[in-house]
Amino acid sequence: MADKTIVCKDCGKEFIFTEGEQAFYKEKGFENEPQRCPDCRKKRKERNNDRRFRR
């Protein structure tokens, strides 16, 4: 496996999906590659956590 360059679907920036990350995804049984860069994933997770606590 080689590193892959992916374009974030939220911000449009390119990010690297490393061999190590790919191995981790495979080990966990994830079938899809990430669609968001690490920054956008973090922001999305924070937004989702905020929504849970406001209910």
Residue pairs with C-beta under 8 A, 6 or more apart in sequence:
1 19
1 22
1 23
2 19
3 16
3 17
3 18
3 19
4 16
4 17
4 22
4 33
5 14
5 15
5 16
5 17
6 14
6 15
6 16
6 17
6 33
6 34
6 35
7 13
7 14
8 14
8 15
8 35
8 36
8 37
8 40
9 35
9 36
10 36
10 37
10 40
10 44
11 37
11 39
11 40
13 37
15 37
15 38
17 33
17 34
21 34
22 33
25 33
25 34
34 41
36 44
